[in-house]
């Protein structure tokens, strides 16, 4: 009887050890899976940041290009306005000169 009790106790202990071992393996697997998920999340976030940085760089480059073209256009407009002012001034001066010459001729007569 004692040996039967001893046998039952030994079997119970063996089952307990087996259950503990299984539980440890499950916990270890859960931890490994959690670490893998965290690593995947970090990788996904890094890829998203890289993608956003690329989008931002392209958009910033577009803005710089637009700004450069706008600056060139403004410069051309300014040069055109200066040229028109110069032509107007020359036209006025020519007109005044012609008028003076006409006045002198009229005066001579």
Buried (B, 14 or more C-beta within 10 A) or exposed (E): EEEEEEEEEEEEEEEEEEEEEEEEEEEEEEEEEEEEEEEEEEEEEEEEEEEEEEEEEEEEEEEEEEEEEEEEEEEEEEEEEEEEEEEEEEEEEEEEEEEEEEEEEEEEE
